[in-house]
């Protein structure tokens, strides 16, 4: 018995050492004092591209002459200020964000990503840094403008951004809907609605609020709290409402440093900052 116990203790020690060694092997990415983050730079109000540094925009390092701004940039600046880091923003397409973190191309992604279980298998998350309700968008003259629940959207054509909970899980819940090909980007999704290619789209509340500011003919369909809302388990809903900062698996140093900032912010702080992002997004003046 003593020998068995000794063997078990030895195995536990070896496992502990291997886990510690793994954690030590994962670089924080900020050893140089620079937090390099990626985002689409085309997903207002979370992030967008503009031609100057107005309203606190920062240069996009891989797109000379262009600047990034939006809620994600504002959050990133607060994180960097609190930790004494410089901020570097890289433009990257949506589908390349997770692979880029996994390969160390950039330190973190701050790009309106939902903290889903599927993503959490591939990356670690800090946060949340926003809580976003899932809604639909249509136009004021649409026959669906007065919809009170998902059943009222039956028969309509729709889309959402590719590789999102909106397209993969939400739209299939609308019985009788004609689900079109997924949009490559959020702007492409909104343009499909604006041009009449689809009757409605599915997105989150901040994206919808930004769209209404940019396109006054659009209206938000918010079924939350009703029987006609999208149906998820409590865990699924929490995963897809919570927006987080992703980084390489095992990067506890960076995760804890970012969480130390986000944990001090309240829901009211997040909402006020998002309202400011919507106010200053370029298209809101059109």
C-alpha positions, 0 to 999 in steps of 0.5 A: 500500500505504501508503495502504491501511495508513493507511486501515486504521489510521484505521478501527481508531482510529475503532472503538476510539474508538467502543467507548470512547465507548460504554463512557463513555456507559453509567452505572455506576448507583452514581454516587449511592453507592447500588447498586439491585438487583432480585430476586423476593423470593420465591425462597428461599433466594436471596431472600424477603420477611419482615415485619421486619429480623431476621437482617439483612433490608433494606427493599424500597423499592417495597413499604413495610413489607416486608423482603428477605433471603436469599443474594442479599441477603447477597451484595449487602450484602458487595458494598456494604460493600466498595465503600462503597455503600448498598443498595437492593432492589426487588421485581420479577417474574422476567420483568421482571428482564432488561428492567429492567437493560436500561432502567436501572430498576435497576443490577443483578439479584442473583436466582439468575440462571444465566449462560446464553449467551442472557442474556449476549447481553442483559446483562453478568454479574459472578461467578459468586457460586454454583455450583448443581447441577440436581436434581429434587424429589418427595415421600417417598410418591411412586412416584418417590422412589427414582428413580436417573435420568431414565428412572425418572421416565417417566410422571410429571407435572412442572413447573418455574419459567417462563423457566428452564433447568429448564423449557425444557431439563431437563424435555424430556429426561425421556422419557414425562413429562407436562410441565405448564404452567410455574409463574410463581414458585418458590413456585408450583412447590413448591406444585404439588408439595406439593398433588399437582398434579405428581409432581415438579419440576426446580430447582437444589440450593439451591432444593431444599434450602430446599424440604426445610427448609420441606416435610419431606415432600419429597426431593431426587433428585440424579442428578449424576455418573451416566449418568441425569443431565440431559445438557448440553455442558460449556459449557451445564452451566457456563452453567447451574450458574454463578449471576451478577449481571447489569447493563446491557451495557457497564457495565464500571465496575459489573461490575469493582467487583462482580467485585473482591469476588466473586473474593476469595470461595471456593466454601466461602465461598459454600456457608457463606453459602447454608447460613446462608440456608437456616437462617434462611429463614422457612419453615424453622421451620414 
